[in-house]
Amino acid sequence: MLLYGASGHAKVIISCLHASRTSVEAIFDDDLRKESLLTIPVIGPYQTDYESNAPLIVAVGDNAIRHRLTQTVRHPYGIAIHPSAQVDSSVQIGAGSVVLHGAILQADTRIGSHVIINTGASVDHDCAVGDFAHVAPGAVLCGGIRVETGALIGAGAVICPNLNIGKWAIVGAGAVVIRPVPDYAVVVGNPGRIIKLNKTA
Ligand SMILES: CC(C)(COP(=O)(O)OP(=O)(O)OC[C@H]1O[C@@H](n2cnc3c(N)ncnc32)[C@H](O)[C@@H]1OP(=O)(O)O)[C@@H](O)C(=O)NCCC(=O)NCCS
């Protein structure tokens, strides 16, 4: 595998890949001061003509930056699923996505491209998680939830069944969402309430 982004999130993806006996060949990063990450060479900015048979994952936690970086990538994308994740056989997972340690994906759920299902997150039956979304560590999506493109479900948040979380919305850490969340809304608390709009998307 090739990674793009030598961040803390990349360390977790490397751990995930190593656990599934997939080696990481090299990491691209725009920061020229970075030389290696967990002993893997960091080889500078992304090169469209870098010769390799390995697929690539954009290993950046920020949804908007991950989205921007994919616009330049020409290599095919890989997928990383930690062996401790429990993924029902009916689940579909798009290119460039990662399902990290201990995550659970239940029946008939669809995960888009370049999605992060982070450590210990739980996504129940019949959910749809859009491209570039991030379900952070320990978050819980009940059944039938739709998470639109680029939304962040913060660590430990709970989303009640059959709700829609709008594109590039942010659900704060620990929030309990009981109503649909509009596009770009930032929601915190229990019950979740909108405090502002996400202007970074
Ligand atoms: C919701 C969030 C995005 C807001 O961040 P921000 O835009 O920097 O907002 P601020 O820190 O200025 O907080 C704004 C207000 O919301 C409150 N607030 C922020 N996050 C909150 C949260 N998770 N739960 C409850 N209240 C929260 C603040 O106390 C503040 O209240 P005040 O105006 O009464 O003082 C952020 O706090 C958060 O929860 N991010 C999710 C992080 C996460 O889980 N990442 C995954 C990493 S793997």
The ligand as an ORCA input file, in Angstrom:
! r2SCAN-3c Opt
* xyz 0 1
  C     -18.272     20.479     17.901
  C     -16.870     20.971     17.658
  C     -16.506     20.746     16.177
  C     -16.846     22.457     17.965
  O     -15.550     22.924     17.819
  P     -15.322     24.524     17.632
  O     -15.934     24.938     16.332
  O     -13.865     24.782     17.820
  O     -16.230     25.170     18.748
  P     -15.820     25.768     20.171
  O     -14.794     24.906     20.841
  O     -15.524     27.210     19.962
  O     -17.173     25.599     20.990
  C     -18.339     26.352     20.706
  C     -19.322     26.095     21.840
  O     -19.784     24.739     21.756
  C     -19.440     24.013     22.965
  N     -18.988     22.692     22.550
  C     -17.989     22.411     21.674
  N     -17.884     21.103     21.490
  C     -18.828     20.529     22.263
  C     -19.196     19.180     22.484
  N     -18.580     18.180     21.846
  N     -20.222     18.931     23.326
  C     -20.857     19.972     23.970
  N     -20.550     21.267     23.782
  C     -19.544     21.540     22.936
  C     -18.333     24.833     23.621
  O     -18.321     24.616     25.014
  C     -18.741     26.235     23.242
  O     -19.791     26.633     24.077
  P     -19.928     28.169     24.575
  O     -20.129     28.987     23.325
  O     -21.128     28.145     25.467
  O     -18.658     28.499     25.276
  C     -15.812     20.217     18.519
  O     -15.820     20.660     19.866
  C     -16.012     18.722     18.498
  O     -16.718     18.128     19.309
  N     -15.375     18.073     17.482
  C     -15.410     16.661     17.286
  C     -14.010     16.114     17.555
  C     -13.917     14.660     17.211
  O     -14.607     13.820     17.745
  N     -13.017     14.365     16.257
  C     -12.728     13.032     15.844
  C     -11.244     12.824     15.920
  S     -10.770     11.166     15.585
*
